[in-house]
C-alpha cells in the first residue's frame, strides 16, 4: 500500500475530512459511534496549524458532529453540504418543507416500527434509512425509497454503506469542498480530502481536479489517488502532520 504523503517544507495544505468510516469506525447505528478520546484535541491542533484551513465534510447534521467532537466546533459541511459552518463560524442552512418531511416519514416510520433494527434519521434537510443491523430488510428499504422518489421533485438517492439517503440533488461533498475552496482561508492551498464511501467520490473528483491529494480509507473502487487501510491509520497520519512545524502563515 502506497504511503501517504506529508507536507513538504513550505507546502500550504487545506484539509477536508469525512467523519464516519474516516475519523471514526462505522457503528451499527449512527448514535452508537465511538471516537478516539484524543480526536477532538488533534483536530483543534491541526486546524490551528493550518491557520483554520480544516473542515469536516460529513453526512451527519452539524449538531451531531458538534456533540461527538466537543469541545471542538470546527468549520464543517453537514448533510453533504446542505448545512455549512464557514470559517467565520456562521451557519448556513436551506429551507426544507414540512410536506417533504411528512412524506418521507410516512414511508420510513412504518418500516422502523415493524423492524426496530432499522434506523431512520430525519435530519430535516436529508433523510437516511440504515439497514446495517437488518441486512435482510434491504429489499423492503429500497422499495420504500422507490415509492418516495417520484413524489420528491429535486431529490435523489445516495447509496452508501448499508444506508439509503434521500437528499436534494444539488448537494454533495464535491460541491461542499468546491465552495470552501472559494473561502480566503482555504483558497490558494493544496486541497487534501480523506473519505471512505461512495458518497466521498464527488469530493475526490473536485480535489483531483485541483491537483490535490485524495485519500480512500479502506477497500473498494475509488478515484482517490492514495489509499490507507483503516481509520486508525489515518488518525496516526494526521498525528504526524500535527507534530510537524506549521507552514508559514499567509502574508
N, C-alpha and C positions, 0 to 999 in steps of 0.2 A: 504493500500500500504506500502510495506516494506521501512523503512527509509534508505537513502543512507549512507554508512559508511563514516567516516572521518579518516584521517591518525592517527594511534596511535603514541605515543612517540617513536621516533627512526625509524619509517617507512620511507622508501625511495621509493616514487612513481615516475613513469613516466606517463604522462597524454597525451592521444590521444583523440582528439575531432573532430567529424564531424561538418559541418557548417550548411547547410540548414536543418531546422527541428530539430536542436540540439542547436545551438547558436543563431539562428535567425528563426523566423516563416517563413514557406514556403509562397512565394508570388505567385500571378497569373502568373508571368513570372520572370525569374532569375534577370533581370535588375531592377525589382521593389522591391527587398528585402529591408527591413529596419532593422537596428540593434540598439540595446540599445546603446545610446551615450557613456556609460561608459565601453562598452565591450572591446575596444582595450586596454585601460589602465589596466583593470582587467587581461587580458591575459598576458600583459607585466609583471605585478606583479607576476602572477603565474609562469611564465617562470623563472623569477629571483629566486623565492623561491625554485623552483625545480632544480636550477643550470643548467637551459637550457633544462631540460628533459620534454619539452612540444612540441607537434606537432599537427597541424591541418591536418586532413585526409579527403579530400573533393573530390567531383566530379567536382568542378569548376576548371578552369585554375588558376594557381598561380597569373596571372596578375589581374584577377577579385578579388581574395581573398585579395591581397595587397591593391587594391583600396578601398575595403569595410572596411578593418581593419587598414588603415593608422592612425597613423604613425607606427603601429606595422608591422614588417616584420619578421614573425615567421618561425621557422623550420616547414616545411609542405610538404605534398604529395598532388599534384593536379591531376585531371583527374584520380582518383582512383589509383594513384601511377605511372602513366605514366610520370608525372613531379615530381621532388623532389628537395627541397632545404634542404640540410643537415645541421647539427649542426654548420658547419663552414661558412654557407652562400652560399656555392657553389650550383649552379643549374644544375641538370642532366635532359636531355630530350631525347626521342627516335627520330628516323627518321620515318617520315610518307610520303609516296609517293604522288606526286601531282595527280597521276591517281586515287588513293583511294579517295582523297578529291573531285575530279571532279565527280566520280561515285556516291558518296553519295549525292552531291549537285544536280545531275541530277534527282534524285528521290524526294528529300525533297523540293527543291526550288519551283517546280510547286504546291505542296500541300500548301505551305505557301502563294504563290501568289494567289491561289484560295480561301484561308481561312486565312485572316490576324491574326485571333486569335490564330492560331498555331504559335509556336516559334521554329525555327531551330537554334541550337547552333553548329556552326562549330568551334570546339575547337582545330583544327589542328591535334591532335592525337586521339581524340574521337569525337563522334557526337551525339547530343541529339535532339530529337523531342518532344516538350512539347505540350500536348493537354489539359491541365488543364482548359483553358478558352473555349475550344470547345470539351467537352467530347463526343459529338455525332460523332466526327471525329476519334474516337479510331480505328474503323474497317479499315478505309482508311489508317491510320498511320501504323497499323500492317501489312496491305497488302504491303505497300511500303517497310517496313523492310524485309518482307518475300521474296520480289523480290531481295533485295540487298544482303542479307547474303550469298547465294550460290556463289556470284561473288567476295566475300571478304574473301580470304583464311586467316585463323588465327584470324578472328574477330567473336564476338558473341554478342547476345542481352542481355543487362542488363535491367531488367524490374523494374522500380521504381514507385514512386507515381505520376501517370499521366504523366510519361515521359518514352520514349523508348530511350535507349542509346546503340549505337554501339561502341564497343571498342575492342582492342586486347585481346585475350583470356588469355594472361599471366599476365595481370594486374588486381589486385583487392585490396581492402583495407586491407585484411588479409596479402597479400604479402608485402604491404607497411609497415604495422606495424612490421612484422617479420624482414624486412630489417632494420628499425630503431632500433630494439632491438639488433642488432649487433654493433651499434654505441657505443663507450665508454661512451658517455653522457647518454645513455639510458640503457645500459646493466647492469645487476645485480640489477635492480629495479623491483618493483611490477608494472606490466602494468595495466593501467586503461583506458578503452575506452568507450565513450558515443556516441551513434548514434540513428537514428530514423527509418531507412528504411531497406528494404530487402538488399540494397547494403552494409549495415553495418554488415550483418550477418557473412561474411567472417572474418571481424575484431574481432567480438565477439568470433568466434571459436579459433582464434590464442591466444587471451588474456586468454580465459578459459583454453587452453592447457598449458599456462604458470602460471596457478594458480593465475590469476589476477582478476580484478573486471570489469565486463561488464555491461553496463547500457543502457537499452532501454528507449528512450524518447517517450512517447505516447502509443497508443494502438497497438494491433496486435501481432501475434505469434512471438516468438523470442527464441534464445538460450541464451540471456543475463541473468545474474544471479540477476540483480536488475532492477527495473523499476521506472521511475519518470513521473509525469503527463504531464509536459509541458516544453517548452524551458525556460520560466521564472523561474520555479522551479529549473531547472538545474543550471541556472546562479546564483540563490541565494545560491545553494550548493557550487558552485565554489567560490563565495564570502566568504563563511565560511572558506574554505580551505586557501584562500589568506590571511585571517586575523589570521591564526594560526602561531605559531612560526615555522620558517623554520627548516627542518630536517638538521642534520649535513652534511656538505659537505664531499665528498669523500676524503680519505686520501691517 
